[in-house]
Amino acid sequence: MTVKDVEAKMGFRALNKIYDKEIDGAFVSDMVSDVMAGAQAGNVWVTVQTHKNIIAAANLVDVAAVVVVRGKKVPEDTIQMADRVGLTVFGTDMNSYQVAVKLYEAGIKPSG
């Protein structure tokens, strides 16, 4: 499944350009250090965090996309940084658990 597929199937809102990468799993955490230690390249990262450091961590690990949950507003500087590194950021009103279940039902299994 790709980032574009996830947008279509999950109903997430793309907050920037869609960078259509392959998704190999999911990682759910709100701790940036946890993502750097446990997420894998190709994961979709589900988080409530919105600051620029999520993009730095996601880029370091080479995640495929970030999903920001609970309707959190993502600052423009975070979105701009995501575009600079070629990373799609999605928004949703769902909580982390709901997103994890939807991803699992779509065949995207947890990593780590």
Backbone as numpy.savetxt, mean C-alpha at the origin, in Angstrom:
# Nx Ny Nz CAx CAy CAz Cx Cy Cz
-1.56 -10.84 -9.69 -2.40 -9.68 -9.69 -1.50 -8.44 -9.69
-1.98 -7.39 -10.33 -1.21 -6.16 -10.43 -1.87 -5.04 -9.63
-1.16 -3.95 -9.49 -1.69 -2.79 -8.79 -2.98 -2.30 -9.46
-3.00 -2.30 -10.77 -4.20 -1.87 -11.50 -5.37 -2.81 -11.22
-5.10 -4.12 -11.15 -6.15 -5.08 -10.81 -6.72 -4.81 -9.43
-5.85 -4.51 -8.48 -6.28 -4.23 -7.11 -7.20 -3.01 -7.08
-6.84 -1.99 -7.83 -7.70 -0.80 -7.87 -9.09 -1.18 -8.36
-9.17 -1.94 -9.43 -10.45 -2.31 -10.01 -11.26 -3.23 -9.11
-10.61 -4.22 -8.50 -11.32 -5.23 -7.71 -11.66 -4.79 -6.30
-10.85 -3.95 -5.72 -11.03 -3.59 -4.31 -11.80 -2.29 -4.11
-11.86 -1.48 -5.15 -12.56 -0.20 -5.01 -11.77 0.84 -4.24
-10.45 0.67 -4.17 -9.62 1.68 -3.52 -9.54 2.93 -4.40
-9.30 4.08 -3.78 -9.10 5.33 -4.51 -7.61 5.53 -4.75
-7.21 5.62 -6.00 -5.81 5.94 -6.30 -5.60 7.41 -5.97
-4.62 7.71 -5.13 -4.34 9.08 -4.73 -3.27 9.72 -5.60
-2.69 8.92 -6.47 -1.70 9.42 -7.43 -1.75 8.51 -8.65
-0.75 8.61 -9.48 -0.69 7.79 -10.69 -0.60 6.30 -10.33
-1.18 5.46 -11.17 -1.08 4.01 -10.98 0.22 3.53 -11.61
1.09 2.99 -10.78 2.32 2.38 -11.26 2.06 0.88 -11.21
1.81 0.30 -12.37 1.25 -1.05 -12.45 2.30 -2.12 -12.24
2.58 -2.39 -10.99 3.55 -3.41 -10.61 2.83 -4.70 -10.22
3.55 -5.79 -10.24 3.01 -7.08 -9.81 2.96 -7.13 -8.29
1.85 -7.66 -7.75 1.69 -7.81 -6.30 1.88 -9.28 -5.95
2.78 -9.52 -4.99 3.12 -10.89 -4.59 2.65 -11.25 -3.19
2.04 -10.33 -2.48 1.59 -10.60 -1.11 1.15 -9.32 -0.45
0.76 -9.43 0.82 0.30 -8.27 1.58 1.02 -8.21 2.91
1.21 -7.00 3.39 1.82 -6.77 4.69 1.03 -5.69 5.39
0.56 -5.96 6.61 -0.25 -5.02 7.37 0.52 -4.60 8.62
0.83 -3.33 8.72 1.52 -2.81 9.90 1.48 -1.30 9.87
1.48 -0.71 11.07 1.53 0.74 11.17 2.88 1.23 11.67
3.82 0.32 11.81 5.17 0.68 12.25 6.13 0.62 11.06
6.72 1.75 10.75 7.64 1.83 9.62 8.80 0.85 9.79
9.33 0.74 10.99 10.45 -0.19 11.22 10.02 -1.64 11.01
8.78 -1.97 11.32 8.26 -3.31 11.10 8.20 -3.62 9.60
7.82 -2.65 8.82 7.76 -2.82 7.36 9.16 -3.03 6.80
10.12 -2.23 7.27 11.49 -2.37 6.78 12.06 -3.74 7.14
11.65 -4.29 8.26 12.18 -5.58 8.70 11.40 -6.77 8.15
10.10 -6.60 7.86 9.29 -7.76 7.54 8.60 -7.79 6.20
8.36 -6.64 5.58 7.69 -6.64 4.28 8.65 -7.13 3.21
8.08 -7.60 2.13 8.89 -8.12 1.03 8.60 -7.34 -0.25
9.56 -7.35 -1.15 9.36 -6.72 -2.45 8.11 -7.29 -3.10
7.31 -6.42 -3.67 6.10 -6.85 -4.34 4.87 -6.91 -3.45
5.04 -6.64 -2.15 3.89 -6.62 -1.24 3.06 -5.36 -1.45
1.81 -5.45 -1.12 0.99 -4.26 -0.93 0.97 -4.02 0.58
1.29 -2.80 0.98 1.40 -2.47 2.40 0.14 -1.73 2.83
-0.51 -2.24 3.87 -1.73 -1.66 4.41 -1.38 -0.96 5.72
-1.72 0.34 5.82 -1.33 1.12 7.00 -2.29 2.28 7.24
-2.24 2.81 8.45 -2.98 4.01 8.80 -2.06 5.23 8.72
-0.77 5.02 8.59 0.21 6.12 8.55 0.11 6.89 7.23
0.41 8.19 7.29 0.31 9.03 6.09 1.53 9.91 5.84
2.50 9.92 6.73 3.65 10.82 6.61 4.63 10.33 5.52
5.54 11.20 5.15 6.49 10.89 4.06 7.34 9.66 4.33
7.59 9.35 5.58 8.45 8.20 5.88 7.87 6.88 5.40
6.55 6.82 5.19 5.99 5.57 4.66 6.48 5.33 3.24
6.68 6.40 2.50 7.15 6.26 1.12 8.62 5.85 1.12
9.40 6.43 2.00 10.82 6.05 2.09 10.95 4.58 2.44
10.18 4.11 3.42 10.24 2.70 3.82 9.73 1.79 2.72
8.64 2.17 2.09 8.06 1.36 1.00 9.03 1.25 -0.17
9.70 2.35 -0.47 10.67 2.35 -1.56 11.89 1.50 -1.20
12.33 1.56 0.03 13.46 0.78 0.49 13.20 -0.72 0.32
11.99 -1.14 0.66 11.61 -2.55 0.58 11.14 -2.93 -0.82
10.78 -1.94 -1.63 10.24 -2.13 -2.98 8.85 -2.76 -2.96
7.99 -2.23 -2.07 6.60 -2.70 -2.08 5.93 -2.22 -3.36
4.87 -2.91 -3.75 4.18 -2.60 -5.00 3.24 -1.41 -4.87
2.62 -1.26 -3.70 1.68 -0.16 -3.46 1.44 -0.04 -1.97
0.92 1.12 -1.58 0.55 1.38 -0.19 -0.95 1.67 -0.16
-1.65 1.08 0.81 -3.07 1.35 1.01 -3.21 2.03 2.37
-3.69 3.26 2.35 -3.92 4.02 3.58 -5.39 3.86 3.94
-5.64 3.37 5.15 -6.98 2.98 5.57 -7.67 4.04 6.43
-8.93 3.76 6.77 -9.76 4.56 7.66 -9.97 5.99 7.19
-9.92 6.20 5.87 -10.21 7.51 5.31 -9.22 8.60 5.67
-8.03 8.20 6.08 -7.00 9.18 6.45 -6.61 10.03 5.25
-6.43 11.33 5.48 -5.98 12.23 4.42 -4.47 12.13 4.31
-4.01 11.88 3.11 -2.57 11.76 2.86 -2.05 13.12 2.41
-1.06 13.67 3.11 -0.53 14.98 2.75 0.04 15.01 1.32
-0.03 16.17 0.72 0.45 16.34 -0.65 1.94 16.01 -0.78
2.74 16.34 0.23 4.18 16.05 0.12 4.43 14.53 0.11
3.57 13.77 0.75 3.69 12.30 0.72 3.36 11.79 -0.68
2.31 12.33 -1.27 1.90 11.93 -2.62 2.98 12.30 -3.63
3.54 13.49 -3.51 4.60 13.92 -4.43 5.82 13.01 -4.33
6.17 12.64 -3.11 7.30 11.74 -2.92 7.01 10.37 -3.55
5.78 9.90 -3.40 5.39 8.61 -4.00 5.54 8.66 -5.52
5.13 9.75 -6.12 5.28 9.89 -7.57 6.75 9.93 -7.98
7.58 10.56 -7.18 9.02 10.62 -7.51 9.66 9.23 -7.52
9.18 8.34 -6.66 9.78 7.00 -6.61 8.96 5.95 -7.37
7.84 6.36 -7.98 7.04 5.42 -8.78 6.25 4.43 -7.94
5.57 4.94 -6.91 4.82 4.10 -5.99 3.37 4.58 -5.92
2.43 3.68 -6.14 1.01 4.02 -6.05 0.57 4.04 -4.60
-0.20 5.07 -4.25 -0.80 5.16 -2.93 -2.32 5.15 -3.11
-2.97 4.23 -2.41 -4.42 4.14 -2.42 -4.98 4.64 -1.11
-6.21 5.10 -1.15 -6.95 5.43 0.06 -8.23 4.63 0.09
-8.70 4.34 1.30 -9.97 3.65 1.49 -10.54 4.02 2.85
-11.86 3.93 2.96 -12.52 4.16 4.23 -12.54 2.90 5.09
-12.20 1.77 4.51 -12.17 0.51 5.27 -11.06 0.56 6.31
-11.16 -0.30 7.33 -10.06 -0.42 8.28 -9.08 -1.48 7.80
-7.98 -1.63 8.51 -6.92 -2.57 8.09 -7.43 -4.00 7.99
-8.22 -4.41 8.96 -8.75 -5.77 8.95 -9.61 -6.02 7.72
-10.51 -5.10 7.41 -11.38 -5.24 6.25 -10.56 -5.33 4.96
-9.55 -4.51 4.84 -8.69 -4.54 3.65 -7.94 -5.86 3.57
-7.40 -6.32 4.70 -6.67 -7.59 4.71 -7.57 -8.74 4.27
-8.80 -8.76 4.75 -9.73 -9.81 4.36 -10.03 -9.75 2.86
-10.28 -8.55 2.35 -10.56 -8.41 0.91 -9.37 -8.85 0.06
-8.17 -8.47 0.46 -6.98 -8.88 -0.28 -6.83 -10.40 -0.24
-7.04 -10.99 0.90 -6.94 -12.45 1.05 -7.97 -13.14 0.16
-9.21 -12.66 0.18 -10.25 -13.24 -0.66 -9.96 -13.10 -2.14
-9.18 -12.09 -2.50 -8.79 -11.89 -3.90 -7.56 -12.71 -4.28
-7.03 -13.45 -3.32 -5.87 -14.31 -3.60 -4.53 -13.73 -3.24
-4.53 -12.56 -2.58 -3.27 -11.94 -2.15 -3.05 -12.36 -0.71
-2.09 -13.21 -0.51 -1.83 -13.81 0.81 -0.85 -12.96 1.62
-0.90 -13.11 2.95 0.03 -12.36 3.80 1.47 -12.79 3.61
2.37 -11.87 3.85 3.82 -12.15 3.80 4.37 -12.12 5.20
5.55 -12.69 5.34 6.27 -12.56 6.60 5.89 -13.51 7.67
